Amino acid sequence: MNRQKPSATILLGLVVLFAGLAVLTLLPFTAPKANDLGYLSMCPFAPWSTLALLVVAGVLWAIRQYVVTRGD
């Protein structure tokens, strides 16, 4: 049986967390000012904060892939 490493599971959880936060930043919500897309969203810095969170999620995914495919 091929068992997944605990570090890979934690990294996958972080990827899901950051991707979820990226989606959350774009949801309509009350904010002090409109974002660069022109509407009030949960984060007034959207879409830039969304892109930053997606980059972090992508880097974590790449690190996870390295950990999973590394032969020990």
Secondary structure as the mmCIF struct_conf table of DSSP 4:
data_model
#
loop_
_struct_conf.conf_type_id
_struct_conf.id
_struct_conf.beg_label_comp_id
_struct_conf.beg_label_asym_id
_struct_conf.beg_label_seq_id
_struct_conf.end_label_comp_id
_struct_conf.end_label_asym_id
_struct_conf.end_label_seq_id
HELX_LH_PP_P HELX_LH_PP_P1 ARG A 3 LYS A 5
HELX_RH_AL_P HELX_RH_AL_P1 PRO A 6 LEU A 26
BEND BEND1 LEU A 27 LEU A 27
STRN STRN1 PRO A 28 PRO A 28
BEND BEND2 PRO A 32 LYS A 33
TURN_TY1_P TURN_TY1_P1 ASP A 36 LEU A 37
BEND BEND3 GLY A 38 TYR A 39
STRN STRN2 SER A 41 SER A 41
BEND BEND4 MET A 42 MET A 42
TURN_TY1_P TURN_TY1_P2 PRO A 44 PRO A 47
HELX_RH_AL_P HELX_RH_AL_P2 TRP A 48 THR A 69
BEND BEND5 ARG A 70 ARG A 70
#
